[in-house]
Amino acid sequence: MDALEEDDEEKYKRQFSKYIDDDVSSQTLEDVYRKAHDAIRADPSPSLTVKKPSYNETKKYKMAKLSKEERKARVQEKLKKIQEERMAE
C-alpha cells in the first residue's frame, strides 16, 4: 500500500478508494483487522444478513410454474389463435 502510494498516486487512489473514504491508512490497517478478529473471537456465530435477490431471482422475471393441465390449455390456446390467423388470411 505504501509502495503504491509513493510510486503511482492515481493508481493508489483507484485501488484503495474505499480505504481512503473510511480514513484507513497503511498504518491503521493492522488495527482494523485486529478489531475485526477480536469481534469474531468474542462472538463467532455468523450474523444473519439479508441477501439481496439477484437479477434472475426477482419476481418480475420469475414465472410461476404451471401444472401439466395449464400447459396443455396454454398450447391449445396458442394453436387456436394460429388457426384463426390463418383462416383470416
C-alpha positions as CSV (number, residue, x, y, z in Angstrom):
1,M,0.0,0.0,0.0
2,D,2.8,2.4,0.9
3,A,4.9,1.5,-2.2
4,L,1.9,2.1,-4.5
5,E,1.2,5.4,-2.8
6,E,4.8,6.5,-3.4
7,D,5.0,5.2,-7.0
8,D,1.7,5.9,-8.6
9,E,-0.7,8.2,-6.8
10,E,-3.6,7.8,-9.2
11,K,-3.5,4.0,-9.2
12,Y,-3.3,4.1,-5.4
13,K,-6.4,6.3,-5.2
14,R,-8.3,3.9,-7.6
15,Q,-7.3,0.7,-5.8
16,F,-7.7,1.9,-2.2
17,S,-10.6,4.4,-2.7
18,K,-12.8,2.7,-0.1
19,Y,-10.0,2.7,2.5
20,I,-9.4,6.4,1.8
21,D,-13.1,7.1,2.2
22,D,-13.0,5.3,5.6
23,D,-9.8,7.2,6.6
24,V,-7.8,3.9,6.8
25,S,-4.1,4.3,6.0
26,S,-1.4,1.6,5.8
27,Q,-0.5,2.4,9.4
28,T,-4.1,1.9,10.8
29,L,-5.0,-1.1,8.6
30,E,-3.5,-3.6,11.0
31,D,-5.6,-2.2,13.8
32,V,-8.8,-2.6,11.7
33,Y,-8.0,-6.2,11.1
34,R,-7.2,-6.8,14.7
35,K,-10.5,-5.3,15.8
36,A,-12.3,-7.5,13.3
37,H,-10.6,-10.6,14.6
38,D,-11.3,-9.7,18.2
39,A,-15.0,-9.2,17.4
40,I,-15.1,-12.6,15.6
41,R,-13.4,-14.3,18.6
42,A,-15.9,-12.6,21.0
43,D,-18.9,-14.0,19.1
44,P,-18.0,-16.5,16.4
45,S,-21.6,-17.2,15.4
46,P,-22.4,-15.9,11.9
47,S,-24.7,-12.9,11.9
48,L,-27.8,-13.1,9.8
49,T,-27.7,-10.8,6.8
50,V,-30.5,-10.1,4.4
51,K,-29.5,-11.4,1.0
52,K,-30.4,-9.1,-1.9
53,P,-32.2,-11.0,-4.7
54,S,-30.1,-11.4,-7.8
55,Y,-31.3,-10.3,-11.2
56,N,-32.7,-13.8,-12.0
57,E,-34.4,-14.2,-8.7
58,T,-36.6,-11.1,-8.8
59,K,-40.4,-11.7,-9.2
60,K,-40.5,-9.6,-12.3
61,Y,-38.6,-12.2,-14.3
62,K,-39.6,-15.4,-12.5
63,M,-42.7,-17.0,-13.8
64,A,-44.8,-19.3,-11.7
65,K,-44.7,-22.9,-12.7
66,L,-47.7,-24.2,-14.5
67,S,-49.3,-27.6,-14.0
68,K,-49.5,-30.1,-16.8
69,E,-53.1,-29.2,-17.5
70,E,-52.4,-25.5,-17.6
71,R,-49.5,-26.0,-20.0
72,K,-51.8,-28.1,-22.3
73,A,-54.5,-25.5,-22.2
74,R,-52.0,-22.8,-23.0
75,V,-50.7,-24.7,-26.0
76,Q,-54.3,-25.3,-27.2
77,E,-55.0,-21.5,-26.9
78,K,-51.9,-20.7,-29.0
79,L,-52.8,-23.3,-31.6
80,K,-56.4,-21.9,-31.8
81,K,-55.0,-18.4,-32.2
82,I,-52.7,-19.5,-35.0
83,Q,-55.5,-21.3,-36.8
84,E,-57.8,-18.2,-36.6
85,E,-55.0,-16.1,-38.0
86,R,-54.6,-18.5,-41.0
87,M,-58.3,-18.5,-41.6
88,A,-58.4,-14.7,-41.7
89,E,-55.7,-14.6,-44.4
